[in-house]
């Protein structure tokens, strides 16, 4: 059993509602007012990514929304997103998923549901960003390992030494030059690449 997550506060949050003018927008705005979140309504233009960074959450119309409306690649929203879904047509639901919706609200919007959608969207977005950062970090580490292996192999071949001796040589160079071993390994590989080009 996992520990309960604390319910996050939404103090000083700002929301953007991207939906054509409709009674659903009025209902959402009223819920935001009750929760104490300042909300803005825009349709269809959302502005630039920089404009959107002034907001903490985006609610978008999954029925009438379109790719060009968003100033980012599908699935890469910089803030949590909540899809407002009225049509259960598979294409529209699939489109909302491709946009990377962190949560959803079904239309018609009533007098409840927004708070739980905000909690879920905030958590899902934070988890997605953490996973993306972890994947990026793993890719960097994988690349660093490949460079280390290549630099070690180059020294072994060039100097006729063992892998351990080659690694120790890289480590000593890193300490002497106040660099990371990855930086020294990269320099060794770059120097060898340059030497091959000028042969």
Backbone bond lengths (Angstrom), bond angles and torsions (degrees), N, CA, C in turn:
res aa  C-N    CA-C-N  psi(-1)  N-CA   C-N-CA  omega(-1)  CA-C   N-CA-C  phi
1 X - - - 1.456 - - 1.523 109.35 -
2 X 1.323 116.65 132.14 1.455 120.06 -179.02 1.516 110.24 -89.04
3 X 1.335 114.31 154.62 1.462 119.52 179.16 1.526 109.57 -70.16
4 X 1.321 115.25 147.87 1.467 120.00 178.91 1.527 109.82 -66.74
5 X 1.314 115.82 140.49 1.459 120.28 177.52 1.523 108.39 -87.08
6 X 1.326 116.90 137.64 1.462 117.84 176.92 1.537 110.15 -67.16
7 X 1.310 115.97 142.98 1.462 120.42 177.97 1.521 108.21 -73.67
8 X 1.328 117.24 122.34 1.466 119.05 -175.31 1.521 111.89 -73.68
9 X 1.317 116.52 145.21 1.465 119.15 173.71 1.527 109.46 -80.05
10 X 1.309 116.39 158.46 1.459 120.94 178.47 1.523 110.35 -120.29
11 X 1.338 115.48 33.80 1.463 120.34 179.28 1.524 110.06 -60.16
12 X 1.318 116.33 134.56 1.472 123.89 176.77 1.527 113.82 63.34
13 X 1.309 117.09 17.67 1.463 119.50 177.59 1.522 110.36 -75.86
14 X 1.357 114.24 149.72 1.460 121.53 174.00 1.520 107.89 -126.02
15 X 1.317 115.45 137.21 1.464 120.79 -177.85 1.519 110.36 -119.43
16 X 1.331 115.13 146.98 1.460 121.45 173.99 1.524 107.61 -116.67
17 X 1.332 116.37 127.04 1.457 121.83 177.86 1.523 108.20 -107.46
18 X 1.333 116.00 112.92 1.466 121.91 -179.49 1.528 107.99 -103.52
19 X 1.309 115.60 91.64 1.459 121.61 -175.71 1.522 107.41 -154.61
20 X 1.312 117.06 142.42 1.463 119.31 176.56 1.533 109.03 -59.05
21 X 1.319 118.98 150.62 1.466 120.51 179.14 1.531 111.00 -54.02
22 X 1.343 115.15 129.13 1.471 119.33 -173.05 1.518 108.59 -168.49
23 X 1.316 115.95 162.77 1.472 120.95 176.22 1.527 110.90 -61.61
24 X 1.338 118.02 -27.95 1.467 120.74 176.87 1.529 111.06 -62.98
25 X 1.317 116.75 -37.76 1.464 121.22 178.03 1.522 109.45 -65.25
26 X 1.316 116.34 -43.29 1.466 120.03 178.66 1.519 110.84 -59.20
27 X 1.328 116.62 -42.30 1.469 120.93 -179.36 1.527 111.13 -65.79
28 X 1.331 116.74 -40.00 1.469 120.52 178.76 1.522 110.43 -66.21
29 X 1.320 115.85 -44.69 1.468 119.67 -179.18 1.532 110.67 -60.60
30 X 1.311 116.60 -36.75 1.461 120.80 178.45 1.534 110.57 -66.59
31 X 1.323 116.91 -40.05 1.471 120.06 177.19 1.521 111.00 -65.37
32 X 1.330 116.30 -41.16 1.465 119.18 177.35 1.527 110.39 -60.44
33 X 1.313 116.31 -41.43 1.459 120.62 179.51 1.537 110.74 -61.05
34 X 1.321 116.68 -41.90 1.472 121.07 179.07 1.527 111.63 -64.43
35 X 1.335 116.28 -38.13 1.472 120.91 -178.79 1.531 110.99 -75.84
36 X 1.326 116.38 -24.73 1.459 120.30 -179.12 1.515 113.46 94.27
37 X 1.338 116.48 25.45 1.468 121.89 178.40 1.528 108.80 -106.24
38 X 1.323 116.09 129.86 1.466 120.64 176.85 1.523 108.83 -74.04
39 X 1.331 116.55 125.21 1.463 120.60 -176.92 1.521 111.13 -121.06
40 X 1.342 114.64 145.07 1.459 122.45 178.17 1.519 107.94 -123.32
41 X 1.330 116.68 143.28 1.461 121.37 179.16 1.530 109.40 -112.12
42 X 1.352 116.91 130.67 1.467 122.01 175.89 1.518 108.84 -138.51
43 X 1.313 115.49 146.04 1.466 120.30 173.37 1.522 109.26 -163.94
44 X 1.308 119.77 134.32 1.465 126.89 -6.63 1.527 113.12 -91.97
45 X 1.348 117.43 -17.57 1.460 120.78 -174.78 1.531 110.92 -73.69
46 X 1.336 116.13 129.04 1.466 120.78 -179.72 1.520 112.88 -100.39
47 X 1.331 117.54 -10.81 1.458 120.27 -176.60 1.516 111.25 88.87
48 X 1.314 115.47 -166.78 1.462 121.84 -177.82 1.526 110.37 -87.70
49 X 1.329 116.15 171.84 1.468 120.50 175.23 1.522 109.63 -58.69
50 X 1.337 116.13 -40.43 1.471 119.82 179.29 1.522 110.83 -61.24
51 X 1.334 117.57 -40.27 1.464 121.31 176.65 1.529 110.48 -60.54
52 X 1.332 115.56 -43.50 1.459 120.19 -176.08 1.525 113.04 -71.40
53 X 1.330 116.66 -23.10 1.468 119.32 179.53 1.530 111.70 -68.60
54 X 1.336 117.43 -9.83 1.464 120.88 175.10 1.532 110.68 -76.50
55 X 1.340 116.34 -9.68 1.462 121.71 -178.84 1.528 110.52 -109.49
56 X 1.311 115.49 157.03 1.469 121.42 179.07 1.519 112.51 -99.28
57 X 1.333 117.03 -18.53 1.462 120.65 -178.87 1.523 108.93 -155.20
58 X 1.336 115.06 147.56 1.459 122.34 177.71 1.523 108.56 -121.53
59 X 1.327 116.17 126.89 1.459 122.05 171.77 1.517 106.23 -105.70
60 X 1.342 117.54 125.86 1.463 119.34 -176.43 1.517 111.89 -127.30
61 X 1.322 114.48 150.63 1.461 122.46 -178.76 1.526 109.21 -77.65
62 X 1.328 116.47 110.46 1.462 120.50 -179.51 1.526 111.77 -76.33
63 X 1.332 117.07 -15.09 1.470 120.24 -177.83 1.526 112.37 -85.09
64 X 1.323 116.70 -37.10 1.461 120.54 -175.20 1.532 112.76 -117.39
65 X 1.328 117.54 -2.81 1.460 120.60 -179.68 1.519 111.94 -68.04
66 X 1.338 116.08 162.30 1.464 120.71 -179.13 1.536 108.91 -148.66
67 X 1.319 116.29 154.41 1.466 122.36 -174.40 1.524 113.33 -51.78
68 X 1.340 116.78 -47.36 1.464 120.60 -174.66 1.524 112.45 -65.80
69 X 1.299 116.67 -11.76 1.465 120.75 179.71 1.527 111.50 -70.22
70 X 1.318 116.09 -26.91 1.456 121.22 -175.50 1.534 110.88 -99.55
71 X 1.325 117.50 128.25 1.472 120.16 -178.63 1.536 112.94 -83.84
72 X 1.325 117.22 38.60 1.457 122.29 175.99 1.529 108.10 -151.70
73 X 1.305 115.36 166.01 1.466 120.39 177.78 1.528 109.17 -69.49
74 X 1.341 118.05 144.97 1.466 119.93 178.69 1.530 112.04 -51.44
75 X 1.323 115.12 132.45 1.463 120.61 178.99 1.508 114.78 87.87
76 X 1.338 118.21 -1.06 1.460 120.92 -176.88 1.528 112.97 -117.81
77 X 1.308 116.67 37.24 1.468 119.80 179.49 1.522 110.18 -62.36
78 X 1.339 117.02 135.70 1.467 120.07 -178.67 1.530 113.53 -79.40
79 X 1.329 116.79 -9.86 1.466 121.42 178.83 1.529 108.19 -132.35
80 X 1.333 118.02 161.69 1.470 119.75 177.14 1.528 111.28 -58.53
81 X 1.338 116.00 145.33 1.456 120.87 -179.92 1.524 110.63 -128.07
82 X 1.328 114.52 146.58 1.460 121.65 177.21 1.528 107.29 -127.78
83 X 1.325 116.15 122.74 1.463 121.06 178.84 1.526 109.21 -84.23
84 X 1.325 115.51 133.29 1.462 121.93 175.13 1.526 106.59 -99.08
85 X 1.323 116.28 105.95 1.467 121.73 -169.60 1.528 110.71 -109.28
86 X 1.322 115.23 122.58 1.455 120.78 175.00 1.510 110.41 -112.67
87 X 1.325 116.03 -43.48 1.460 121.63 -179.74 1.521 109.73 -90.39
88 X 1.330 115.41 133.51 1.463 119.25 176.13 1.519 111.65 -98.01
89 X 1.325 115.64 22.07 1.463 119.93 175.40 1.522 107.95 -60.94
90 X 1.327 118.82 129.87 1.466 121.27 -175.85 1.524 113.67 -52.61
91 X 1.332 117.09 -37.90 1.462 119.89 -179.48 1.516 112.91 -63.95
92 X 1.334 117.21 -39.48 1.466 120.28 -179.59 1.525 111.16 -73.39
93 X 1.331 116.86 -38.91 1.467 119.37 177.51 1.528 109.67 -65.20
94 X 1.340 116.18 -41.80 1.469 120.91 177.59 1.523 110.84 -62.20
95 X 1.342 117.11 -40.60 1.456 120.88 178.43 1.530 110.54 -61.24
96 X 1.333 117.57 -44.09 1.472 121.59 178.91 1.525 110.42 -61.58
97 X 1.327 116.97 -40.37 1.470 120.64 177.72 1.518 110.92 -65.13
98 X 1.332 116.90 -41.77 1.467 120.65 179.04 1.525 111.99 -64.24
99 X 1.318 116.81 -28.15 1.465 119.95 176.40 1.526 110.99 -72.21
100 X 1.327 116.87 -12.78 1.461 120.66 178.93 1.513 112.70 83.62
101 X 1.336 116.99 32.75 1.465 120.07 179.39 1.524 110.07 -54.57
102 X 1.330 115.86 129.67 1.464 121.06 -178.84 1.525 111.46 -84.96
103 X 1.324 117.43 -22.40 1.460 123.14 177.74 1.520 107.07 -158.81
104 X 1.323 116.70 176.73 1.465 119.49 177.95 1.526 110.89 -147.01
105 X 1.308 114.32 158.40 1.464 123.31 171.67 1.517 106.84 -127.72
106 X 1.330 116.09 135.84 1.451 119.71 177.74 1.518 110.21 -86.81
107 X 1.331 115.12 139.36 1.460 121.06 175.11 1.528 108.11 -95.48
108 X 1.301 119.40 148.71 1.458 126.62 4.72 1.529 111.67 -72.60
109 X 1.336 115.39 143.31 1.459 121.93 -179.78 1.525 108.90 -76.22
110 X 1.316 115.31 130.87 1.464 120.08 178.03 1.519 110.68 -99.20
111 X 1.316 114.70 -143.07 1.467 119.70 -176.90 1.520 112.40 -101.51
112 X 1.337 118.33 5.68 1.467 121.52 -178.27 1.524 109.42 -146.40
113 X 1.318 114.94 170.85 1.464 121.25 175.30 1.505 114.77 110.58
114 X 1.335 117.26 -24.00 1.457 119.92 -175.93 1.521 112.07 -66.60
115 X 1.326 116.84 -43.81 1.468 119.51 -175.50 1.531 110.84 -59.43
116 X 1.336 117.60 -47.97 1.468 119.55 -179.11 1.527 110.72 -64.83
117 X 1.343 117.63 -36.56 1.470 120.12 177.50 1.520 110.75 -63.86
118 X 1.336 117.45 -38.30 1.470 121.05 177.72 1.526 111.40 -64.14
119 X 1.331 116.63 -44.25 1.473 120.79 179.39 1.528 110.02 -61.02
120 X 1.334 116.15 -47.29 1.470 120.47 -178.81 1.521 111.01 -64.89
121 X 1.334 117.21 -44.04 1.474 120.69 -178.97 1.516 110.99 -63.40
122 X 1.314 116.53 -42.82 1.469 119.86 -179.63 1.527 110.68 -62.00
123 X 1.316 116.15 -45.17 1.472 120.41 -179.77 1.531 110.96 -66.30
124 X 1.338 117.29 -46.24 1.476 120.47 -177.54 1.519 111.07 -63.70
125 X 1.336 116.75 -40.65 1.467 120.01 179.85 1.533 110.67 -65.11
126 X 1.338 116.46 -43.84 1.474 119.84 179.30 1.523 110.48 -62.79
127 X 1.324 116.80 -40.62 1.467 120.41 179.62 1.526 110.51 -65.93
128 X 1.342 116.78 -42.48 1.467 119.98 179.18 1.519 111.35 -62.86
129 X 1.339 116.77 -42.85 1.464 119.44 178.89 1.522 111.35 -64.48
130 X 1.336 116.81 -39.96 1.462 120.52 178.68 1.531 110.25 -63.05
131 X 1.335 116.74 -42.14 1.474 120.33 178.35 1.522 111.06 -65.46
132 X 1.332 117.24 -41.93 1.470 120.44 178.02 1.524 111.35 -62.19
133 X 1.336 116.59 -41.19 1.471 120.62 177.83 1.520 110.86 -65.00
134 X 1.335 115.75 -40.02 1.470 119.92 179.60 1.521 110.60 -65.37
135 X 1.330 116.61 -41.29 1.468 120.52 178.67 1.529 110.35 -64.30
136 X 1.339 116.51 -43.13 1.469 120.39 178.51 1.520 110.61 -61.90
137 X 1.338 116.49 -40.93 1.459 121.22 178.59 1.527 110.88 -64.37
138 X 1.331 116.86 -42.00 1.471 120.54 178.60 1.525 111.25 -64.50
139 X 1.334 116.27 -36.44 1.472 119.25 178.02 1.522 111.02 -66.06
140 X 1.335 115.62 -40.28 1.467 119.90 177.94 1.521 109.65 -64.06
141 X 1.339 116.20 -43.73 1.473 119.34 -179.85 1.526 111.31 -64.51
142 X 1.349 115.59 -40.30 1.458 119.73 178.27 1.519 110.20 -61.89
143 X 1.327 116.11 -44.49 1.462 120.88 178.78 1.529 110.34 -62.67
144 X 1.347 116.60 -41.12 1.466 120.82 179.31 1.521 111.03 -63.43
145 X 1.333 116.30 -39.19 1.469 120.10 179.12 1.522 110.82 -64.53
146 X 1.335 114.98 -40.52 1.465 118.99 179.28 1.528 110.54 -63.91
147 X 1.332 116.57 -41.53 1.464 120.67 178.72 1.527 109.95 -65.57
148 X 1.351 116.83 -41.57 1.473 120.63 178.26 1.527 110.73 -60.99
149 X 1.328 115.62 -44.18 1.466 119.79 -179.28 1.529 110.45 -64.34
150 X 1.340 116.36 -41.57 1.465 119.95 -179.94 1.526 111.24 -66.47
151 X 1.344 116.91 -43.63 1.468 120.41 179.29 1.527 110.86 -63.33
152 X 1.331 116.63 -41.53 1.469 120.90 178.83 1.525 110.25 -62.09
153 X 1.349 116.06 -44.54 1.466 120.31 179.78 1.531 111.30 -63.92
154 X 1.346 116.59 -39.62 1.464 120.22 178.82 1.530 111.40 -61.42
155 X 1.343 116.36 -45.09 1.468 119.88 179.08 1.518 111.31 -65.74
156 X 1.332 116.00 -38.45 1.466 119.52 178.94 1.516 110.69 -60.89
157 X 1.340 116.39 -45.46 1.460 120.55 -179.24 1.521 111.93 -69.84
158 X 1.333 114.97 -44.85 1.466 120.07 -176.37 1.531 112.18 -65.61
159 X 1.349 115.82 -44.90 1.462 120.28 -172.90 1.529 113.96 -103.22
160 X 1.343 116.97 -3.09 1.457 120.01 -179.57 1.527 112.25 62.49
161 X 1.335 116.87 45.30 1.463 121.42 -176.94 1.522 110.48 -120.27
162 X 1.318 115.79 168.77 1.464 120.50 179.72 1.533 110.32 -77.56
163 X 1.323 115.44 166.36 1.467 120.79 178.08 1.525 110.60 -61.36
164 X 1.327 116.74 -41.07 1.468 120.38 -179.66 1.530 111.14 -63.14
165 X 1.332 115.69 -44.14 1.463 120.14 179.61 1.523 110.63 -64.21
166 X 1.342 116.31 -41.12 1.466 120.64 179.18 1.529 110.28 -63.07
167 X 1.337 116.95 -43.47 1.467 119.92 179.28 1.525 110.80 -64.26
168 X 1.338 116.92 -42.31 1.470 120.23 178.38 1.531 111.26 -62.62
169 X 1.323 116.46 -34.86 1.462 120.64 177.91 1.539 110.15 -65.42
170 X 1.317 116.36 -42.81 1.473 121.06 177.16 1.527 109.84 -62.56
171 X 1.314 116.25 -43.60 1.472 120.65 -179.48 1.529 111.42 -63.38
172 X 1.332 116.76 -42.39 1.471 119.56 178.71 1.531 111.44 -64.30
173 X 1.339 116.15 -41.59 1.462 120.09 177.08 1.533 110.92 -61.49
174 X 1.307 116.48 -40.29 1.466 120.49 179.26 1.521 110.92 -62.82
175 X 1.332 116.53 -44.18 1.466 120.30 179.92 1.523 110.46 -65.87
176 X 1.324 116.79 -42.55 1.461 120.73 -178.20 1.534 111.90 -65.67
177 X 1.336 116.04 -35.95 1.470 120.77 -177.58 1.530 113.40 -95.91
178 X 1.343 116.00 3.03 1.478 121.12 -177.58 1.533 111.23 53.17
179 X 1.318 113.87 50.41 1.458 121.82 177.78 1.517 108.62 -127.47
180 X 1.333 115.40 168.15 1.466 118.80 173.81 1.520 108.08 -80.22
181 X 1.322 115.59 160.03 1.471 118.43 178.69 1.525 110.02 -65.45
182 X 1.352 116.56 -29.99 1.455 119.62 177.46 1.531 111.15 -65.82
183 X 1.328 116.86 -38.49 1.470 120.07 178.63 1.524 110.73 -65.31
184 X 1.330 116.82 -42.98 1.464 120.78 179.51 1.528 110.11 -65.85
185 X 1.338 116.24 -43.08 1.466 119.47 178.63 1.525 110.31 -61.35
186 X 1.332 117.22 -42.06 1.460 120.93 177.77 1.516 111.71 -61.09
187 X 1.330 117.12 -40.73 1.467 121.32 179.43 1.530 110.59 -65.03
188 X 1.324 117.11 -39.33 1.476 120.99 178.70 1.530 110.23 -62.84
189 X 1.336 115.40 -45.49 1.472 119.97 -179.64 1.533 110.39 -65.24
190 X 1.340 117.19 -43.17 1.471 120.75 179.29 1.525 111.02 -62.68
191 X 1.329 116.63 -40.87 1.469 120.26 179.77 1.525 110.48 -63.67
192 X 1.336 116.28 -40.02 1.458 119.48 179.41 1.531 110.95 -68.29
193 X 1.335 116.43 -39.65 1.477 120.58 176.97 1.524 110.59 -61.28
194 X 1.335 116.60 -43.18 1.466 121.05 179.91 1.527 110.11 -64.82
195 X 1.335 116.31 -39.77 1.469 120.63 -179.91 1.533 110.36 -63.45
196 X 1.341 116.74 -40.28 1.465 120.40 179.92 1.532 111.68 -65.98
197 X 1.330 115.65 -37.28 1.486 120.69 179.91 1.521 110.17 -64.65
198 X 1.330 117.13 -38.16 1.471 121.30 -174.60 1.527 113.67 -91.61
199 X 1.299 116.04 9.34 1.470 118.38 177.19 1.513 111.16 -67.63
